[in-house]
Amino acid sequence: MKVLIIEDDKILSRTIEQCINGKYDVDKAFDGEEGVMYAEQNIYDVIILDLMMPIMNGYDVLNTLRKNKIYTPVLILTAKDALEDKLKGFRAGADDYLVKPFNREELLARIDAIIRRTNGSYTENILEFKELKLDLNSRKVSVGDKEVVLQGKQFDMLEYLIGSKNIIVTKDQIFDKIWGFDSETSTNVIEVYASGLRKELKKLGYEKYLKTIRGVGYIWSE
């Protein structure tokens, strides 16, 4: 597995490298223009991208990559914590967004989640957790010969949560991912869908893995 770190602060870049070294091979770029060059010339599993950089900022890097049809998953890692910055990053094509200062374990978990979603956990269009299987084509959920068909965005929510296993996912992240930034629906709808999802999962004995983090969001965890 190979990760590209695009970060102009060389001390911080080294810190990030130390956090993930041993688990991932790392290349480092120290400005946006150099980062684009690396991304165009090599194949990476994840790009860790700062926003505030000289020559070319992170938003411009992301826009350039997507324009050039480079769809490597991107985790934005930045000190910019305003909602408009996060929305701008996701609209530009980011896959996740983490604010500095960061926790090493959370950084690793988020990288792992991105890689699971894009590489290893989807086999023959099936997403699995223990004996639970999500058929991404038929949108059916099953454990052995027991099967339920989730309605609408219930399936999308379950897929997102399992794909982000062991990571707390906020209501805003769920809403942006599934309903979209421009939806006129409020985030309150998430609680309704989560309740319905638990009811269906109970038929399969898996409702206990969908946990509410009060005031924050949800986590799919053992």
PyMOL commands that set and color helices and strands:
alter all, ss='L'
color gray80, all
select helices_A, chain A and resi 10-20+32-41+58-67+83-92+104-120+153-163+171-179+189-202+207-209
alter helices_A, ss='H'
color red, helices_A
select strands_A, chain A and resi 2-6+25-29+46-49+74-78+96-99+122-123+126-129+132-135+140-143+146-149+169-170+210-213+217-220
alter strands_A, ss='S'
color yellow, strands_A
deselect
rebuild
show_as cartoon
